[in-house]
Amino acid sequence: MDVGPGTARRWSVLAVCCLSLFVVGLDTTAVNVALPAIGGGLDVGTRGLQWTVGAYTLALAGLLITSGAVADRIGRRRVFRTGLAVFAAASAVCALAPDAGVLIAARAVQGVGGSMLSPVALAIVVDVMTEPRERARAIGVWAAVFGLSMAVGPLAGGALVSAFGWRAVFWINLPVVAVALVLTALFVPESRARLPRRLDVPGQLLLTVLVASSVAVLIEGPHLGWGAPPVLAGHVLVLLAAAAFGRVESRRSEPLVDLRLFRRPPFAAAVVAAVALFAALGVTLLLTTLYLQHVRGLSPMAAGLVTLPMALAATAAAPASGALVGRSGPRPPLLLAGAFLAAGRLCLVGIGDRTDLRLLAAASLLVGTGFGFANAPITHAAVSALPRDRAGVAGGITSTARQLGSALGIAVGGGFVADAPVERLARASRPGWMLVAGCGLVVVLAALSATPAAGARRKAAGPGRAGPAEDTPSESPRRFA
């Protein structure tokens, strides 16, 4: 009988894997705070700054599922360590970038490395955390670490930019990755799926084209005009890629994304909620940074302090969300997440040049609470929909939804303010705050559309039946292949 690692070893593995999530979250939030300084240092406008963020999220979103599938096939620890090394090397190139072109290209490579971290680390955690309640608590910790990275990122990024310049926000990744590599070698066991799946190259290529063309249209549309021939061609490419992706995936025996999973209301609701949540996050980080530093004239450090309540609230709410998922399933925390998110950003739909910063901090507190409640149920719904052998793919699907939402949010939010002068930036950002509030309502609707929580179904089924995350005969990996 496979008893697995001891309790201390399992939680050590969780700690090491959470470190990878921390470095990715730290990089994301710190870079957002550094955007104005990057724009000034490299003479880059809003459009270039959108691509600085968008290139990273585009590569990340396009490769997450494949990275998870490759890890399930050839070894999760091996792919995880490769991702850390690629992420560190690309961070060094970002720090040394002489111009915007090199920076954007290096950010894309960073995204390639990042795609091997979050879903693969989650698969490692799911493999060692076999007991459902322990797994739910672990996912709560996982979500709390994301909130902690949000807390540290703006402050660390602001302090680094103020003291050493924007390049320091990339240099800081290197020592963190070095520690993660050492700890991975010491504590993380190798694991892989018992029934590895073939790689879906056509599906991967079509997904990359779909994500890239969608983001490109949203970033370039406001600049070139929505009726410009390149933008119209981009719309056609999006539609063709989406249609081809659906057709190819429905015909493959081992697809990149099993479209039948979306027939499960809890899984579909989790994916929709992930896109909406991280679209809101992308808009929030971008517009808040531009508003505080350009309109209000705050330093990067001061801007990080104003947004600190959002990060602290996310950190505090995440463990409570994990515990709630363990007791009642994903629906209740998702409802709370959507309500807090909508309420927070409705506070700022009338934002102006002299809006009280205390109102902005209060809105950030509400939004942070929403983010904190959302991550655990989204992740839990994904890993519960597939057997543990497919944990890398399950994590990859929701991570892709998160990053796609983030990329779309940044593209749309940047489009609202791209050509606005400083004196009109606050007014131009108002539709963005309405969009964030709307995303909160989408999360609420996604939660309401889901069937009763997985935990409730397990109780109703009785102790003799396993949940969907367990490798029972009725839920074998081949059923989803």
VOPAGU-2260 file (C-alpha; in pm, 1 decimal, decimal comma):
REM VOPAGU-2260
SITE   aa  ch    i         X         Y         Z
SITE  MET   A    0       0,0       0,0       0,0
SITE  ASP   A    1     129,5     343,8     -95,1
SITE  VAL   A    2     111,9     553,1     220,2
SITE  GLY   A    3     280,8     852,3      60,4
SITE  PRO   A    4     507,3    1102,8     233,3
SITE  GLY   A    5     461,4    1177,1     602,1
SITE  THR   A    6     266,0    1480,7     712,8
SITE  ALA   A    7     574,7    1698,1     768,1
SITE  ARG   A    8     713,8    1598,5     428,4
SITE  ARG   A    9     384,5    1671,2     252,4
SITE  TRP   A   10     363,6    2020,1     397,3
SITE  SER   A   11     730,4    2080,6     315,6
SITE  VAL   A   12     650,1    1998,3     -46,0
SITE  LEU   A   13     358,0    2241,6     -29,8
SITE  ALA   A   14     587,9    2513,9     104,9
SITE  VAL   A   15     839,5    2464,9    -175,8
SITE  CYS   A   16     569,5    2466,5    -442,7
SITE  CYS   A   17     408,6    2776,6    -291,8
SITE  LEU   A   18     743,0    2952,6    -328,5
SITE  SER   A   19     710,8    2921,2    -707,1
SITE  LEU   A   20     363,4    3071,8    -693,1
SITE  PHE   A   21     501,7    3349,8    -475,6
SITE  VAL   A   22     777,2    3442,6    -720,6
SITE  VAL   A   23     531,7    3451,2   -1013,4
SITE  GLY   A   24     284,1    3666,4    -817,3
SITE  LEU   A   25     562,5    3890,3    -689,5
SITE  ASP   A   26     689,0    3948,5   -1042,6
SITE  THR   A   27     341,0    4028,9   -1175,4
SITE  THR   A   28     250,1    4286,8    -912,2
SITE  ALA   A   29     597,5    4440,7    -887,1
SITE  VAL   A   30     618,3    4488,6   -1265,1
SITE  ASN   A   31     278,3    4661,8   -1264,9
SITE  VAL   A   32     404,0    4911,9   -1007,0
SITE  ALA   A   33     717,8    4965,2   -1215,9
SITE  LEU   A   34     533,1    5033,1   -1543,8
SITE  PRO   A   35     551,4    5415,9   -1527,9
SITE  ALA   A   36     925,2    5397,7   -1452,5
SITE  ILE   A   37     976,4    5150,8   -1738,4
SITE  GLY   A   38     787,2    5385,5   -1969,6
SITE  GLY   A   39    1009,5    5675,2   -1871,8
SITE  GLY   A   40    1333,2    5477,2   -1878,0
SITE  LEU   A   41    1281,0    5317,3   -2218,4
SITE  ASP   A   42    1062,0    5590,9   -2368,7
SITE  VAL   A   43     763,0    5358,3   -2402,2
SITE  GLY   A   44     400,6    5474,3   -2422,6
SITE  THR   A   45      89,8    5301,7   -2289,5
SITE  ARG   A   46      75,1    5073,6   -2592,2
SITE  GLY   A   47     426,5    4943,0   -2530,2
SITE  LEU   A   48     354,7    4901,1   -2160,2
SITE  GLN   A   49      48,5    4693,9   -2245,3
SITE  TRP   A   50     268,7    4463,6   -2452,0
SITE  THR   A   51     526,3    4447,9   -2171,2
SITE  VAL   A   52     258,6    4292,3   -1952,8
SITE  GLY   A   53      63,5    4125,4   -2233,8
SITE  ALA   A   54     361,9    3936,4   -2379,9
SITE  TYR   A   55     417,3    3761,9   -2048,9
SITE  THR   A   56      55,1    3668,7   -1990,6
SITE  LEU   A   57      10,9    3568,9   -2355,5
SITE  ALA   A   58     296,0    3315,6   -2342,8
SITE  LEU   A   59     182,4    3196,1   -2002,4
SITE  ALA   A   60    -179,4    3145,3   -2109,7
SITE  GLY   A   61     -84,1    2975,4   -2433,4
SITE  LEU   A   62     142,7    2712,4   -2278,5
SITE  LEU   A   63       2,4    2634,5   -1932,4
SITE  ILE   A   64    -204,7    2331,9   -2032,7
SITE  THR   A   65      71,8    2179,5   -2243,0
SITE  SER   A   66     325,1    2234,8   -1964,0
SITE  GLY   A   67      93,5    2051,3   -1726,2
SITE  ALA   A   68      46,5    1764,4   -1971,2
SITE  VAL   A   69     421,4    1738,6   -2039,6
SITE  ALA   A   70     489,4    1732,2   -1665,8
SITE  ASP   A   71     233,4    1455,5   -1615,0
SITE  ARG   A   72     414,3    1260,6   -1887,6
SITE  ILE   A   73     790,1    1309,0   -1831,3
SITE  GLY   A   74     806,9    1407,9   -1464,9
SITE  ARG   A   75     668,9    1700,0   -1269,2
SITE  ARG   A   76     979,4    1783,9   -1071,1
SITE  ARG   A   77    1188,8    1784,2   -1388,2
SITE  VAL   A   78     957,0    2029,8   -1565,6
SITE  PHE   A   79     921,5    2239,0   -1249,9
SITE  ARG   A   80    1299,7    2283,3   -1217,3
SITE  THR   A   81    1329,7    2364,8   -1587,7
SITE  GLY   A   82    1063,2    2631,7   -1548,7
SITE  LEU   A   83    1247,3    2790,2   -1257,1
SITE  ALA   A   84    1571,2    2804,4   -1458,9
SITE  VAL   A   85    1403,2    2956,5   -1767,1
SITE  PHE   A   86    1217,6    3209,6   -1552,5
SITE  ALA   A   87    1541,2    3318,9   -1383,1
SITE  ALA   A   88    1735,4    3349,1   -1708,5
SITE  ALA   A   89    1460,3    3554,9   -1872,1
SITE  SER   A   90    1438,8    3778,0   -1563,9
SITE  ALA   A   91    1809,1    3855,7   -1601,7
SITE  VAL   A   92    1759,0    3951,6   -1967,4
SITE  CYS   A   93    1464,7    4174,5   -1866,8
SITE  ALA   A   94    1687,4    4350,2   -1614,2
SITE  LEU   A   95    1953,2    4411,5   -1880,5
SITE  ALA   A   96    1714,2    4504,2   -2165,4
SITE  PRO   A   97    1842,9    4804,4   -2364,4
SITE  ASP   A   98    1509,0    4881,0   -2530,6
SITE  ALA   A   99    1140,5    4795,2   -2528,7
SITE  GLY   A  100    1172,0    4526,8   -2797,1
SITE  VAL   A  101    1420,8    4321,3   -2597,2
SITE  LEU   A  102    1217,0    4368,8   -2279,2
SITE  ILE   A  103     894,1    4251,2   -2442,3
SITE  ALA   A  104    1067,6    3947,5   -2596,6
SITE  ALA   A  105    1227,7    3855,6   -2263,7
SITE  ARG   A  106     893,1    3893,0   -2089,1
SITE  ALA   A  107     748,9    3638,9   -2334,1
SITE  VAL   A  108    1027,3    3395,2   -2243,6
SITE  GLN   A  109     951,6    3462,7   -1877,5
SITE  GLY   A  110     597,9    3352,2   -1954,6
SITE  VAL   A  111     729,3    3027,9   -2104,1
SITE  GLY   A  112     915,9    2956,8   -1780,4
SITE  GLY   A  113     618,9    3062,4   -1570,3
SITE  SER   A  114     393,9    2818,6   -1755,7
SITE  MET   A  115     601,1    2534,6   -1607,1
SITE  LEU   A  116     557,5    2657,0   -1249,1
SITE  SER   A  117     203,9    2716,4   -1126,1
SITE  PRO   A  118      13,4    2419,4   -1279,5
SITE  VAL   A  119     304,0    2180,1   -1231,4
SITE  ALA   A  120     353,3    2284,1    -869,3
SITE  LEU   A  121     -19,9    2237,8    -812,0
SITE  ALA   A  122       0,6    1888,6    -963,9
SITE  ILE   A  123     285,1    1803,7    -726,2
SITE  VAL   A  124      78,3    1922,3    -430,7
SITE  VAL   A  125    -230,7    1727,5    -540,8
SITE  ASP   A  126     -18,0    1414,1    -584,5
SITE  VAL   A  127     109,2    1422,8    -224,6
SITE  MET   A  128    -209,3    1559,7     -62,6
SITE  THR   A  129    -441,0    1262,2    -113,0
SITE  GLU   A  130    -695,0    1323,2     165,7
SITE  PRO   A  131    -972,7    1557,3      41,0
SITE  ARG   A  132    -996,6    1778,5     349,9
SITE  GLU   A  133    -619,5    1811,6     377,0
SITE  ARG   A  134    -608,8    1896,1       8,1
SITE  ALA   A  135    -872,9    2165,7      53,8
SITE  ARG   A  136    -669,6    2319,9     337,6
SITE  ALA   A  137    -356,8    2303,0     124,1
SITE  ILE   A  138    -535,4    2481,9    -159,6
SITE  GLY   A  139    -641,1    2748,2      91,7
SITE  VAL   A  140    -273,4    2796,7     180,7
SITE  TRP   A  141    -193,1    2803,8    -189,8
SITE  ALA   A  142    -443,5    3085,8    -242,4
SITE  ALA   A  143    -311,9    3269,9      65,6
SITE  VAL   A  144      38,4    3268,1     -80,5
SITE  PHE   A  145     -97,9    3432,4    -393,5
SITE  GLY   A  146    -250,7    3701,9    -174,4
SITE  LEU   A  147      79,0    3739,7      11,0
SITE  SER   A  148     260,9    3791,7    -318,3
SITE  MET   A  149       7,7    4064,7    -395,5
SITE  ALA   A  150      90,9    4225,5     -60,5
SITE  VAL   A  151     466,4    4207,7    -100,4
SITE  GLY   A  152     476,0    4284,0    -474,2
SITE  PRO   A  153     355,8    4646,4    -474,6
SITE  LEU   A  154     560,5    4736,7    -166,8
SITE  ALA   A  155     873,8    4554,3    -279,2
SITE  GLY   A  156     834,4    4682,7    -633,4
SITE  GLY   A  157     778,8    5038,0    -514,9
SITE  ALA   A  158    1075,3    5026,2    -279,3
SITE  LEU   A  159    1303,1    4873,2    -543,4
SITE  VAL   A  160    1202,2    5122,1    -811,5
SITE  SER   A  161    1242,6    5416,7    -574,2
SITE  ALA   A  162    1583,4    5301,0    -450,3
SITE  PHE   A  163    1744,1    5127,3    -747,5
SITE  GLY   A  164    1529,0    5183,9   -1057,4
SITE  TRP   A  165    1289,3    4959,4   -1246,1
SITE  ARG   A  166    1549,3    4697,9   -1342,4
SITE  ALA   A  167    1570,1    4586,3    -979,7
SITE  VAL   A  168    1218,1    4436,5    -995,7
SITE  PHE   A  169    1360,4    4171,9   -1230,3
SITE  TRP   A  170    1689,6    4116,3   -1046,4
SITE  ILE   A  171    1499,0    4030,1    -727,7
SITE  ASN   A  172    1361,9    3714,3    -892,1
SITE  LEU   A  173    1704,8    3551,7    -912,9
SITE  PRO   A  174    1776,1    3486,9    -541,1
SITE  VAL   A  175    1417,7    3367,2    -483,0
SITE  VAL   A  176    1446,3    3120,4    -772,3
SITE  ALA   A  177    1785,7    3003,0    -646,3
SITE  VAL   A  178    1633,1    2917,9    -307,3
SITE  ALA   A  179    1341,2    2740,8    -479,3
SITE  LEU   A  180    1580,2    2528,0    -687,6
SITE  VAL   A  181    1775,6    2415,5    -380,9
SITE  LEU   A  182    1462,6    2332,4    -181,6
SITE  THR   A  183    1311,8    2145,7    -477,4
SITE  ALA   A  184    1618,5    1922,0    -496,8
SITE  LEU   A  185    1592,9    1851,1    -122,8
SITE  PHE   A  186    1221,1    1798,3     -66,9
SITE  VAL   A  187    1014,4    1754,8    -384,5
SITE  PRO   A  188     970,2    1394,1    -506,9
SITE  GLU   A  189     946,7    1306,7    -873,0
SITE  SER   A  190     600,8    1206,5    -992,5
SITE  ARG   A  191     419,9    1147,8   -1319,4
SITE  ALA   A  192      90,4    1012,3   -1446,3
SITE  ARG   A  193      50,4     634,7   -1452,9
SITE  LEU   A  194    -116,2     661,8   -1794,7
SITE  PRO   A  195      63,0     947,2   -1974,4
SITE  ARG   A  196    -122,9    1117,0   -2254,8
SITE  ARG   A  197       4,1    1197,0   -2600,9
SITE  LEU   A  198      79,6    1563,0   -2668,0
SITE  ASP   A  199    -179,9    1747,7   -2873,8
SITE  VAL   A  200      39,2    1958,5   -3103,9
SITE  PRO   A  201    -242,0    2085,2   -3333,1
SITE  GLY   A  202    -449,8    2184,2   -3032,4
SITE  GLN   A  203    -154,8    2365,3   -2873,7
SITE  LEU   A  204     -80,5    2561,1   -3191,2
SITE  LEU   A  205    -444,8    2660,9   -3236,5
SITE  LEU   A  206    -477,4    2765,0   -2871,3
SITE  THR   A  207    -165,9    2982,5   -2902,5
SITE  VAL   A  208    -301,3    3149,3   -3217,2
SITE  LEU   A  209    -639,4    3203,6   -3049,7
SITE  VAL   A  210    -492,2    3363,2   -2737,6
SITE  ALA   A  211    -234,9    3573,4   -2925,4
SITE  SER   A  212    -479,6    3705,9   -3183,3
SITE  SER   A  213    -740,3    3790,6   -2917,9
SITE  VAL   A  214    -492,9    3990,3   -2710,5
SITE  ALA   A  215    -341,2    4159,4   -3016,9
SITE  VAL   A  216    -683,1    4275,2   -3139,8
SITE  LEU   A  217    -772,8    4420,3   -2800,4
SITE  ILE   A  218    -440,0    4602,9   -2763,4
SITE  GLU   A  219    -408,1    4733,4   -3119,0
SITE  GLY   A  220    -777,5    4802,5   -3187,9
SITE  PRO   A  221    -799,2    5132,4   -2993,3
SITE  HIS   A  222    -480,7    5259,8   -3162,6
SITE  LEU   A  223    -539,1    5152,8   -3523,0
SITE  GLY   A  224    -917,8    5185,4   -3518,4
SITE  TRP   A  225   -1165,8    4900,5   -3493,9
SITE  GLY   A  226   -1242,5    4925,4   -3864,5
SITE  ALA   A  227    -878,3    4916,2   -3978,4
SITE  PRO   A  228    -794,0    4624,7   -4210,9
SITE  PRO   A  229    -535,8    4466,2   -3973,8
SITE  VAL   A  230    -786,4    4472,5   -3686,6
SITE  LEU   A  231   -1065,1    4327,6   -3901,2
SITE  ALA   A  232    -826,0    4056,7   -4017,3
SITE  GLY   A  233    -747,4    3988,3   -3651,6
SITE  HIS   A  234   -1116,9    3941,1   -3573,1
SITE  VAL   A  235   -1146,4    3691,2   -3859,4
SITE  LEU   A  236    -838,6    3506,6   -3732,6
SITE  VAL   A  237    -988,3    3483,9   -3381,8
SITE  LEU   A  238   -1310,7    3334,5   -3515,6
SITE  LEU   A  239   -1131,9    3087,3   -3742,5
SITE  ALA   A  240    -891,2    2979,9   -3467,5
SITE  ALA   A  241   -1177,6    2931,1   -3220,1
SITE  ALA   A  242   -1379,3    2724,3   -3468,3
SITE  ALA   A  243   -1078,0    2514,1   -3569,2
SITE  PHE   A  244    -976,9    2459,4   -3206,4
SITE  GLY   A  245   -1325,1    2336,1   -3114,1
SITE  ARG   A  246   -1338,0    2103,4   -3415,2
SITE  VAL   A  247    -989,5    1958,6   -3362,1
SITE  GLU   A  248   -1034,0    1904,7   -2988,7
SITE  SER   A  249   -1372,9    1735,4   -3030,3
SITE  ARG   A  250   -1220,0    1479,4   -3269,8
SITE  ARG   A  251    -903,6    1383,8   -3078,0
SITE  SER   A  252    -891,3    1086,6   -2842,9
SITE  GLU   A  253    -654,2    1273,1   -2608,2
SITE  PRO   A  254    -724,9    1644,4   -2659,1
SITE  LEU   A  255    -535,8    1932,7   -2505,2
SITE  VAL   A  256    -866,1    2054,2   -2358,4
SITE  ASP   A  257   -1139,6    1794,5   -2319,9
SITE  LEU   A  258   -1444,1    2003,2   -2415,1
SITE  ARG   A  259   -1671,8    1752,3   -2240,7
SITE  LEU   A  260   -1544,4    1882,3   -1909,3
SITE  PHE   A  261   -1738,9    2202,1   -1971,6
SITE  ARG   A  262   -2062,1    2002,6   -1953,5
SITE  ARG   A  263   -1995,9    1979,2   -1579,1
SITE  PRO   A  264   -2150,7    2293,9   -1428,6
SITE  PRO   A  265   -1903,8    2326,8   -1137,1
SITE  PHE   A  266   -1604,4    2302,2   -1370,8
SITE  ALA   A  267   -1750,3    2539,4   -1630,8
SITE  ALA   A  268   -1846,5    2785,5   -1357,1
SITE  ALA   A  269   -1492,1    2774,3   -1217,1
SITE  VAL   A  270   -1339,0    2850,4   -1557,3
SITE  VAL   A  271   -1579,9    3140,1   -1624,7
SITE  ALA   A  272   -1517,2    3275,0   -1275,1
SITE  ALA   A  273   -1139,8    3250,6   -1326,0
SITE  VAL   A  274   -1154,1    3452,2   -1649,6
SITE  ALA   A  275   -1378,2    3717,6   -1494,3
SITE  LEU   A  276   -1178,9    3738,5   -1171,8
SITE  PHE   A  277    -842,8    3784,6   -1337,2
SITE  ALA   A  278    -977,5    4020,2   -1600,5
SITE  ALA   A  279   -1085,6    4233,0   -1305,6
SITE  LEU   A  280    -741,5    4194,6   -1148,2
SITE  GLY   A  281    -565,2    4296,7   -1469,7
SITE  VAL   A  282    -780,9    4607,7   -1507,5
SITE  THR   A  283    -742,9    4694,4   -1139,5
SITE  LEU   A  284    -363,6    4668,6   -1126,4
SITE  LEU   A  285    -312,1    4863,3   -1447,8
SITE  LEU   A  286    -560,3    5145,5   -1386,8
SITE  THR   A  287    -471,6    5184,7   -1018,9
SITE  THR   A  288    -100,0    5212,5   -1097,3
SITE  LEU   A  289    -152,0    5468,9   -1373,3
SITE  TYR   A  290    -399,4    5671,9   -1167,2
SITE  LEU   A  291    -193,1    5687,3    -847,8
SITE  GLN   A  292     138,5    5767,2   -1015,5
SITE  HIS   A  293      30,7    5981,8   -1312,3
SITE  VAL   A  294    -282,8    6159,6   -1184,7
SITE  ARG   A  295    -205,3    6180,1    -813,3
SITE  GLY   A  296     171,5    6206,2    -852,3
SITE  LEU   A  297     251,8    5941,9    -590,1
SITE  SER   A  298     585,6    5764,7    -578,5
SITE  PRO   A  299     590,8    5391,3    -656,8
SITE  MET   A  300     633,9    5317,9    -286,0
SITE  ALA   A  301     339,3    5537,8    -185,7
SITE  ALA   A  302     124,0    5381,4    -458,2
SITE  GLY   A  303     205,3    5037,9    -317,1
SITE  LEU   A  304      94,3    5150,3      28,3
SITE  VAL   A  305    -243,2    5271,2    -102,7
SITE  THR   A  306    -311,9    4930,2    -259,0
SITE  LEU   A  307    -181,3    4738,4      42,6
SITE  PRO   A  308    -533,5    4680,3     188,9
SITE  MET   A  309    -627,0    4479,5    -122,8
SITE  ALA   A  310    -332,8    4246,8     -79,0
SITE  LEU   A  311    -370,5    4207,0     296,6
SITE  ALA   A  312    -741,3    4130,3     262,3
SITE  ALA   A  313    -668,9    3870,4      -6,8
SITE  THR   A  314    -411,9    3706,2     219,0
SITE  ALA   A  315    -649,7    3697,7     516,0
SITE  ALA   A  316    -954,3    3572,7     322,1
SITE  ALA   A  317    -780,4    3289,4     136,5
SITE  PRO   A  318    -739,2    3044,6     429,5
SITE  ALA   A  319   -1100,2    3105,3     533,9
SITE  SER   A  320   -1204,0    3031,5     178,9
SITE  GLY   A  321   -1007,0    2705,4     177,3
SITE  ALA   A  322   -1175,4    2595,8     500,6
SITE  LEU   A  323   -1517,6    2689,6     360,3
SITE  VAL   A  324   -1450,7    2488,0      45,9
SITE  GLY   A  325   -1357,8    2188,2     261,2
SITE  ARG   A  326   -1688,2    2211,1     450,0
SITE  SER   A  327   -1938,2    2329,1     189,4
SITE  GLY   A  328   -1778,8    2312,9    -153,9
SITE  PRO   A  329   -1686,4    2596,8    -392,8
SITE  ARG   A  330   -2022,9    2773,3    -432,8
SITE  PRO   A  331   -2043,2    2977,1    -106,5
SITE  PRO   A  332   -1694,3    3132,8    -130,5
SITE  LEU   A  333   -1749,8    3212,1    -500,3
SITE  LEU   A  334   -2070,6    3397,2    -412,6
SITE  LEU   A  335   -1885,2    3597,0    -148,0
SITE  ALA   A  336   -1601,8    3666,7    -392,5
SITE  GLY   A  337   -1828,8    3808,5    -661,0
SITE  ALA   A  338   -2023,2    4022,1    -414,5
SITE  PHE   A  339   -1712,2    4177,2    -258,4
SITE  LEU   A  340   -1553,3    4235,9    -598,9
SITE  ALA   A  341   -1859,6    4414,4    -739,3
SITE  ALA   A  342   -1910,8    4621,8    -423,6
SITE  GLY   A  343   -1549,0    4733,1    -413,1
SITE  ARG   A  344   -1527,8    4861,7    -765,6
SITE  LEU   A  345   -1871,2    5025,4    -763,7
SITE  CYS   A  346   -1709,2    5263,1    -513,1
SITE  LEU   A  347   -1486,0    5398,3    -791,6
SITE  VAL   A  348   -1716,5    5432,3   -1092,8
SITE  GLY   A  349   -1720,7    5810,1   -1036,0
SITE  ILE   A  350   -1346,0    5845,4    -970,7
SITE  GLY   A  351   -1197,9    6190,4   -1030,5
SITE  ASP   A  352    -868,0    6373,5   -1000,3
SITE  ARG   A  353    -917,5    6439,9    -627,4
SITE  THR   A  354   -1103,4    6130,3    -510,3
SITE  ASP   A  355   -1025,5    6067,6    -142,7
SITE  LEU   A  356    -747,1    5810,5    -121,6
SITE  ARG   A  357    -922,8    5660,0     179,5
SITE  LEU   A  358   -1212,0    5567,1     -50,5
SITE  LEU   A  359    -963,5    5408,3    -288,8
SITE  ALA   A  360    -808,3    5212,2      -0,7
SITE  ALA   A  361   -1153,8    5098,8     119,4
SITE  ALA   A  362   -1244,6    4984,3    -231,1
SITE  SER   A  363    -914,1    4795,7    -250,2
SITE  LEU   A  364    -997,8    4625,4      80,4
SITE  LEU   A  365   -1329,8    4499,6     -55,9
SITE  VAL   A  366   -1177,4    4385,2    -384,5
SITE  GLY   A  367    -892,7    4208,4    -205,5
SITE  THR   A  368   -1143,6    4019,2       7,0
SITE  GLY   A  369   -1316,7    3909,4    -312,1
SITE  PHE   A  370    -992,3    3787,2    -466,0
SITE  GLY   A  371    -905,4    3603,5    -146,6
SITE  PHE   A  372   -1233,7    3412,7    -143,2
SITE  ALA   A  373   -1218,6    3324,7    -514,3
SITE  ASN   A  374    -891,5    3141,7    -572,9
SITE  ALA   A  375    -945,1    2837,4    -352,4
SITE  PRO   A  376   -1287,7    2737,2    -495,0
SITE  ILE   A  377   -1169,0    2788,7    -852,5
SITE  THR   A  378    -864,4    2567,5    -799,5
SITE  HIS   A  379   -1060,2    2307,8    -601,9
SITE  ALA   A  380   -1326,2    2276,9    -872,7
SITE  ALA   A  381   -1057,5    2213,4   -1133,9
SITE  VAL   A  382    -859,8    1947,2    -949,7
SITE  SER   A  383   -1180,8    1774,9    -837,4
SITE  ALA   A  384   -1301,3    1736,5   -1196,4
SITE  LEU   A  385   -1016,5    1507,5   -1300,1
SITE  PRO   A  386    -832,3    1212,5   -1142,8
SITE  ARG   A  387    -502,3    1282,7    -968,5
SITE  ASP   A  388    -316,1    1142,1   -1269,3
SITE  ARG   A  389    -443,8    1440,8   -1466,7
SITE  ALA   A  390    -374,2    1704,2   -1201,5
SITE  GLY   A  391    -125,7    1887,6   -1424,2
SITE  VAL   A  392    -385,9    1929,7   -1696,5
SITE  ALA   A  393    -653,5    2033,7   -1446,1
SITE  GLY   A  394    -428,5    2301,0   -1299,4
SITE  GLY   A  395    -327,1    2409,0   -1648,4
SITE  ILE   A  396    -685,4    2468,6   -1760,4
SITE  THR   A  397    -774,6    2701,0   -1472,9
SITE  SER   A  398    -432,7    2868,7   -1482,5
SITE  THR   A  399    -489,9    2932,0   -1853,8
SITE  ALA   A  400    -830,9    3081,3   -1775,2
SITE  ARG   A  401    -669,0    3306,2   -1514,2
SITE  GLN   A  402    -395,1    3429,3   -1744,7
SITE  LEU   A  403    -629,5    3473,1   -2039,9
SITE  GLY   A  404    -853,1    3682,5   -1817,4
SITE  SER   A  405    -554,2    3885,8   -1700,2
SITE  ALA   A  406    -434,2    3945,7   -2056,3
SITE  LEU   A  407    -781,8    4048,9   -2170,9
SITE  GLY   A  408    -824,6    4275,2   -1867,9
SITE  ILE   A  409    -496,3    4453,4   -1931,1
SITE  ALA   A  410    -573,3    4490,0   -2300,7
SITE  VAL   A  411    -924,6    4626,7   -2243,3
SITE  GLY   A  412    -826,6    4845,0   -1946,8
SITE  GLY   A  413    -532,4    4988,7   -2137,2
SITE  GLY   A  414    -758,6    5059,3   -2432,3
SITE  PHE   A  415    -978,5    5283,1   -2215,8
SITE  VAL   A  416    -687,6    5512,4   -2120,0
SITE  ALA   A  417    -436,2    5459,7   -2401,2
SITE  ASP   A  418    -477,3    5800,5   -2567,0
SITE  ALA   A  419    -605,2    5997,0   -2266,6
SITE  PRO   A  420    -394,0    6290,9   -2143,7
SITE  VAL   A  421    -311,6    6297,5   -1774,0
SITE  GLU   A  422    -582,7    6552,0   -1697,8
SITE  ARG   A  423    -849,2    6321,2   -1845,5
SITE  LEU   A  424    -709,8    5987,5   -1732,7
SITE  ALA   A  425    -934,0    5955,2   -1425,4
SITE  ARG   A  426   -1252,2    6012,0   -1627,2
SITE  ALA   A  427   -1129,3    5782,9   -1905,2
SITE  SER   A  428   -1074,2    5503,8   -1652,0
SITE  ARG   A  429   -1435,3    5501,0   -1529,3
SITE  PRO   A  430   -1555,9    5240,3   -1782,3
SITE  GLY   A  431   -1274,6    5019,9   -1658,3
SITE  TRP   A  432   -1408,2    5031,7   -1302,7
SITE  MET   A  433   -1756,0    4950,6   -1433,9
SITE  LEU   A  434   -1601,9    4652,3   -1610,7
SITE  VAL   A  435   -1447,5    4532,9   -1284,0
SITE  ALA   A  436   -1785,3    4558,7   -1108,1
SITE  GLY   A  437   -1942,6    4367,0   -1396,7
SITE  CYS   A  438   -1681,3    4093,2   -1358,8
SITE  GLY   A  439   -1790,1    4058,7    -995,7
SITE  LEU   A  440   -2147,6    4000,8   -1108,1
SITE  VAL   A  441   -2025,6    3739,8   -1357,2
SITE  VAL   A  442   -1854,9    3553,2   -1070,5
SITE  VAL   A  443   -2183,5    3559,0    -874,8
SITE  LEU   A  444   -2377,0    3424,9   -1173,6
SITE  ALA   A  445   -2115,0    3155,5   -1233,9
SITE  ALA   A  446   -2149,3    3041,1    -873,0
SITE  LEU   A  447   -2529,1    3036,3    -893,1
SITE  SER   A  448   -2524,4    2836,7   -1216,5
SITE  ALA   A  449   -2316,4    2556,4   -1064,3
SITE  THR   A  450   -2473,1    2242,2    -922,9
SITE  PRO   A  451   -2454,0    2179,2    -546,0
SITE  ALA   A  452   -2105,5    2176,6    -402,2
SITE  ALA   A  453   -1882,8    1872,3    -434,2
SITE  GLY   A  454   -1862,0    1838,6     -57,1
SITE  ALA   A  455   -2239,9    1827,0     -30,0
SITE  ARG   A  456   -2260,6    1564,0    -301,7
SITE  ARG   A  457   -2005,2    1346,5    -120,8
SITE  LYS   A  458   -2209,8    1364,8     198,8
SITE  ALA   A  459   -2525,2    1274,3       9,3
SITE  ALA   A  460   -2350,9     983,4    -160,2
SITE  GLY   A  461   -2229,7     838,8     168,8
SITE  PRO   A  462   -1888,4     721,7     279,9
SITE  GLY   A  463   -1872,9     437,1      33,2
SITE  ARG   A  464   -1833,8     661,2    -272,0
SITE  ALA   A  465   -1529,7     862,7    -362,3
SITE  GLY   A  466   -1527,1    1215,4    -496,4
SITE  PRO   A  467   -1423,9    1295,5    -852,3
SITE  ALA   A  468   -1065,8    1368,4    -762,0
SITE  GLU   A  469   -1009,4    1010,3    -648,8
SITE  ASP   A  470    -901,3     745,5    -892,7
SITE  THR   A  471   -1208,3     524,5    -870,4
SITE  PRO   A  472   -1297,6     293,5   -1159,6
SITE  SER   A  473   -1587,9     515,9   -1262,8
SITE  GLU   A  474   -1354,6     812,5   -1284,4
SITE  SER   A  475   -1052,6     655,5   -1445,9
SITE  PRO   A  476    -815,2     872,6   -1648,9
SITE  ARG   A  477    -928,2     713,1   -1973,1
SITE  ARG   A  478   -1281,4     834,7   -1918,3
SITE  PHE   A  479   -1154,6    1188,1   -1971,8
SITE  ALA   A  480    -898,6    1103,2   -2239,8
